[in-house]
């Protein structure tokens, strides 16, 4: 009879100092390390990820051919309902602004990130950083893991230690997808608010800077243009050579154009690009709410648990 190489493990009780997901990964890693021969790689994935049949082979091939310690895919997120189509592509768009993939994939840059839904990590690299335990309390565990791997490589390089292995790589996928639904504004709001303030290192100053940056980049141009049109001042401004309304319009068009590749990836209407200011406003409010939850002791709430900010 056909033999399936799948084994389901019975999980042990969550010990103090661990998040639930990382404790589950730790148990899987321990089990894998007991196998003979020990695996060269571990694949970390979520239960709601639908992998393309060729995905694992392609990940291993990329790691082997390019001598990478960690390869990660930002899988195609579910984008079917109204709120998903409005907000989910923007999540990917803003993530790429926060963690430019070209910087992540450049071994000379300190920027590191990964997407927890699909991470292939070399066994040797996992051992080198001290195992998954080093990020056991991290709420944004995928990026923390990528940072640990990349930092260990950079430290090794600066010390002159010879190594044939090296960096990390993060990219987008069109064939491996997430099945997890986010059918309401509340479900997406909670997903963002759970970790947004963590991304800002719990810093009020970074929060203020983020709010100001989002306002200046995404809100001021369209608001300025709309106010000019409604008051009729734009006609006088153009007549006297003022550039403000025109600059606002050009800026709005440029942000819609920058958003277009992400909308194409998710097969959404290009017209949603002109909604980016409103979408940015919602994400800004989610970030503020994330900080508010943290200050109220409710930050990092996930599946009935509220995790510590340590790690």
C-alpha positions as CSV (number, residue, x, y, z in Angstrom):
1,X,0.0,0.0,0.0
2,X,1.1,3.6,-0.6
3,X,3.0,5.1,2.3
4,X,2.5,8.7,3.2
5,X,5.4,10.4,4.8
6,X,3.3,12.4,7.2
7,X,3.3,12.1,11.0
8,X,1.0,14.1,13.3
9,X,2.5,14.7,16.7
10,X,0.6,15.1,20.0
11,X,1.6,18.5,21.4
12,X,2.8,19.0,24.9
13,X,1.5,21.7,27.3
14,X,2.7,25.2,26.5
15,X,5.6,26.1,28.9
16,X,6.2,29.6,30.2
17,X,8.1,31.9,28.0
18,X,6.9,30.5,24.6
19,X,4.3,31.6,22.1
20,X,2.0,28.7,21.0
21,X,3.1,28.6,17.4
22,X,6.8,28.6,18.2
23,X,6.3,25.9,20.8
24,X,4.6,23.8,18.2
25,X,7.5,24.4,15.8
26,X,10.0,23.5,18.5
27,X,8.4,20.1,19.1
28,X,8.4,19.4,15.4
29,X,12.1,20.4,15.1
30,X,13.0,18.1,18.1
31,X,11.2,15.2,16.4
32,X,12.9,15.9,13.1
33,X,16.3,16.0,14.7
34,X,15.8,12.5,16.0
35,X,15.4,11.1,12.5
36,X,18.2,9.3,10.7
37,X,19.5,10.9,8.7
38,X,18.7,14.3,10.1
39,X,17.0,16.6,7.6
40,X,19.0,19.3,5.8
41,X,16.1,21.7,5.9
42,X,13.0,22.4,7.9
43,X,9.8,23.9,6.3
44,X,7.8,26.1,8.6
45,X,4.3,26.7,7.4
46,X,0.8,27.4,8.6
47,X,-2.0,24.9,8.6
48,X,-4.1,27.1,6.3
49,X,-1.5,27.3,3.5
50,X,-2.3,25.5,0.2
51,X,1.1,24.7,-1.2
52,X,1.7,24.4,-5.0
53,X,2.9,20.8,-5.7
54,X,6.2,22.2,-6.9
55,X,6.7,24.7,-4.1
56,X,8.9,22.7,-1.8
57,X,11.2,21.5,-4.6
58,X,11.5,25.1,-5.9
59,X,12.4,26.4,-2.4
60,X,15.1,23.8,-1.8
61,X,16.5,24.3,-5.3
62,X,16.8,28.1,-4.7
63,X,18.5,27.5,-1.4
64,X,20.9,25.1,-2.9
65,X,21.7,27.0,-6.1
66,X,22.1,30.4,-4.3
67,X,23.6,29.1,-1.1
68,X,20.9,30.5,1.1
69,X,20.2,29.8,4.7
70,X,16.6,30.9,4.7
71,X,14.1,31.1,1.8
72,X,10.6,32.5,2.5
73,X,7.5,33.3,0.4
74,X,4.8,35.8,1.1
75,X,2.0,33.5,-0.1
76,X,-0.9,34.8,-2.0
77,X,-3.4,35.9,0.7
78,X,-7.1,35.3,0.4
79,X,-8.7,38.2,-1.5
80,X,-12.3,37.5,-2.4
81,X,-14.7,39.5,-0.1
82,X,-15.1,43.3,-0.1
83,X,-12.9,44.0,2.8
84,X,-10.3,41.6,1.6
85,X,-10.1,43.2,-1.8
86,X,-10.0,46.7,-0.3
87,X,-7.4,46.0,2.5
88,X,-5.4,42.8,1.9
89,X,-3.3,43.9,-1.1
90,X,-2.5,47.1,0.8
91,X,-1.1,44.8,3.6
92,X,1.4,43.4,1.2
93,X,2.1,46.8,-0.3
94,X,2.9,48.4,3.1
95,X,4.9,45.4,4.2
96,X,7.1,45.8,1.2
97,X,7.6,49.5,2.1
98,X,8.5,48.5,5.7
99,X,10.8,45.7,4.5
100,X,12.0,46.4,1.0
101,X,12.6,43.0,-0.5
102,X,15.7,44.1,-2.4
103,X,17.2,45.1,1.0
104,X,16.1,41.9,2.7
105,X,17.8,39.9,-0.1
106,X,21.0,42.0,0.0
107,X,23.5,40.4,2.4
108,X,25.2,43.8,2.8
109,X,22.0,45.4,4.2
110,X,20.9,44.8,7.8
111,X,17.2,44.7,6.8
112,X,15.7,41.2,7.4
113,X,12.2,39.8,7.1
114,X,10.3,36.6,6.3
115,X,6.7,35.6,5.9
116,X,5.7,33.0,8.5
117,X,3.3,31.2,6.2
118,X,6.2,29.7,4.2
119,X,9.8,29.5,5.5
120,X,12.4,27.0,4.5
121,X,15.4,27.2,6.8
122,X,18.7,25.2,6.6
123,X,19.2,22.9,9.6
124,X,22.8,24.1,10.0
125,X,21.6,27.7,10.2
126,X,19.0,26.9,12.7
127,X,21.6,25.3,14.9
128,X,24.0,28.2,14.4
129,X,21.5,30.8,15.8
130,X,20.7,28.6,18.8
131,X,17.5,27.0,17.5
132,X,14.0,28.4,17.4
133,X,14.2,29.1,21.1
134,X,16.1,32.4,20.4
135,X,12.8,33.9,19.1
136,X,10.4,31.9,21.4
137,X,8.8,35.1,22.8
138,X,8.7,37.1,19.6
139,X,5.2,38.2,18.4
140,X,6.6,38.8,14.9
141,X,8.5,35.5,15.0
142,X,9.0,35.2,11.2
143,X,10.9,38.5,11.0
144,X,12.8,37.9,14.2
145,X,13.9,34.5,12.9
146,X,15.1,36.1,9.6
147,X,17.0,38.8,11.6
148,X,18.7,36.1,13.7
149,X,19.8,34.2,10.6
150,X,21.0,37.3,8.7
151,X,22.8,38.7,11.7
152,X,24.6,35.5,12.3
153,X,25.8,35.5,8.7
154,X,26.9,39.1,8.9
155,X,28.8,38.5,12.2
156,X,30.4,35.4,10.6
157,X,31.4,37.4,7.6
158,X,32.9,40.3,9.6
159,X,34.9,38.0,11.7
160,X,36.5,36.5,8.6
161,X,35.1,33.0,9.1
162,X,34.9,31.1,5.8
163,X,31.5,29.9,4.8
164,X,30.0,28.7,1.6
165,X,26.5,29.5,2.9
166,X,25.0,32.9,3.4
167,X,21.9,35.0,3.1
168,X,18.2,35.0,3.2
169,X,15.7,35.6,0.5
170,X,12.0,36.7,0.6
171,X,9.7,36.9,-2.4
172,X,6.1,36.8,-3.5
173,X,4.2,33.8,-4.7
174,X,1.4,33.5,-7.2
175,X,0.8,29.8,-6.8
176,X,1.1,29.0,-3.0
177,X,-1.8,30.6,-1.2
178,X,-3.4,31.2,2.2
179,X,-6.9,29.9,2.7
180,X,-7.5,31.9,5.9
181,X,-10.5,34.3,5.4
182,X,-10.7,37.9,6.6
183,X,-14.3,38.6,5.7
184,X,-14.8,41.7,7.8
185,X,-13.2,44.9,8.7
186,X,-12.9,43.7,12.3
187,X,-11.0,40.6,11.4
188,X,-8.4,42.5,9.3
189,X,-8.3,45.3,12.0
190,X,-7.4,42.7,14.7
191,X,-4.8,41.1,12.5
192,X,-3.0,44.4,12.0
193,X,-3.5,45.8,15.5
194,X,-2.0,42.7,17.1
195,X,1.5,43.4,16.0
196,X,1.7,46.9,14.4
197,X,3.0,48.6,17.5
198,X,5.5,45.7,17.9
199,X,6.8,46.6,14.4
200,X,7.5,50.1,15.9
201,X,9.4,48.6,18.8
202,X,6.8,49.9,21.2
203,X,8.2,53.4,20.7
204,X,5.8,56.4,21.0
205,X,8.2,58.5,18.9
206,X,8.2,56.0,16.1
207,X,4.4,55.9,16.4
208,X,4.2,59.7,16.0
209,X,6.7,59.6,13.1
210,X,4.6,56.9,11.4
211,X,1.4,58.7,11.8
212,X,3.0,61.9,10.5
213,X,4.6,60.1,7.6
214,X,1.4,58.3,6.5
215,X,-0.5,61.6,6.8
216,X,2.0,63.6,4.7
217,X,2.5,60.9,2.0
218,X,-1.0,59.5,1.6
219,X,-3.5,61.9,3.1
220,X,-2.3,65.5,2.5
221,X,-2.2,65.4,-1.3
222,X,-5.7,64.1,-2.0
223,X,-7.2,66.3,0.8
224,X,-5.4,69.3,-0.5
225,X,-6.7,68.6,-4.1
226,X,-10.3,68.0,-2.9
227,X,-10.4,71.1,-0.8
228,X,-9.0,73.1,-3.7
229,X,-11.6,71.8,-6.1
230,X,-14.5,72.3,-3.7
231,X,-13.6,75.8,-2.8
232,X,-12.7,76.8,-6.4
233,X,-9.3,78.0,-5.4
234,X,-7.6,75.6,-7.8
235,X,-8.7,77.8,-10.7
236,X,-7.0,80.8,-9.2
237,X,-4.0,78.8,-8.2
238,X,-3.5,77.5,-11.8
239,X,-4.1,81.0,-13.2
240,X,-1.3,82.4,-11.1
241,X,1.1,79.6,-11.6
242,X,0.8,77.9,-8.2
243,X,1.8,74.3,-8.3
244,X,0.0,73.0,-5.2
245,X,-3.2,71.6,-6.8
246,X,-1.2,70.1,-9.7
247,X,1.4,68.7,-7.3
248,X,-1.4,67.1,-5.2
249,X,-2.9,65.5,-8.3
250,X,0.4,64.2,-9.6
251,X,1.3,62.8,-6.2
252,X,-2.1,61.0,-6.0
253,X,-1.6,59.6,-9.5
254,X,1.9,58.4,-8.6
255,X,0.8,56.6,-5.4
256,X,-1.9,54.9,-7.4
257,X,0.7,53.9,-10.0
258,X,3.0,52.5,-7.3
259,X,0.2,50.4,-6.0
260,X,-0.7,49.0,-9.4
261,X,1.7,46.0,-9.4
262,X,0.2,44.7,-6.1
263,X,-3.3,45.2,-7.4
264,X,-2.4,43.2,-10.5
265,X,-0.9,40.4,-8.3
266,X,-4.2,40.1,-6.5
267,X,-6.3,40.6,-9.7
268,X,-8.0,43.7,-8.3
269,X,-9.3,46.7,-10.2
270,X,-6.7,49.4,-10.9
271,X,-9.3,51.9,-9.7
272,X,-8.6,50.7,-6.2
273,X,-5.3,52.6,-6.5
274,X,-7.2,55.8,-6.1
275,X,-8.6,54.5,-2.8
276,X,-5.1,54.2,-1.3
277,X,-5.4,57.4,0.8
278,X,-8.5,56.0,2.5
279,X,-6.9,52.6,2.9
280,X,-3.8,54.3,4.4
281,X,-6.1,56.2,6.9
282,X,-7.6,52.9,8.0
283,X,-4.1,51.3,8.5
284,X,-3.0,54.4,10.4
285,X,-6.0,54.1,12.7
286,X,-5.2,50.3,13.2
287,X,-1.6,51.2,14.1
288,X,-2.8,53.8,16.7
289,X,-5.2,51.2,18.1
290,X,-2.4,48.7,18.3
291,X,-0.5,51.2,20.5
292,X,-3.6,51.8,22.6
293,X,-4.1,48.1,23.2
294,X,-0.5,47.8,24.3
295,X,-0.8,50.6,26.8
296,X,-4.0,49.0,28.1
297,X,-2.2,45.6,28.6
298,X,-4.1,44.0,25.7
299,X,-1.4,44.0,23.1
300,X,-0.4,40.8,21.3
301,X,-3.7,39.1,22.0
302,X,-4.0,35.9,20.0
303,X,-6.4,33.0,20.3
304,X,-7.3,33.8,23.9
305,X,-3.8,34.6,25.1
306,X,-2.1,37.9,25.7
307,X,1.6,37.6,25.2
308,X,4.4,39.5,26.9
309,X,6.2,42.2,25.0
310,X,9.6,40.6,25.9
311,X,11.6,39.2,23.0
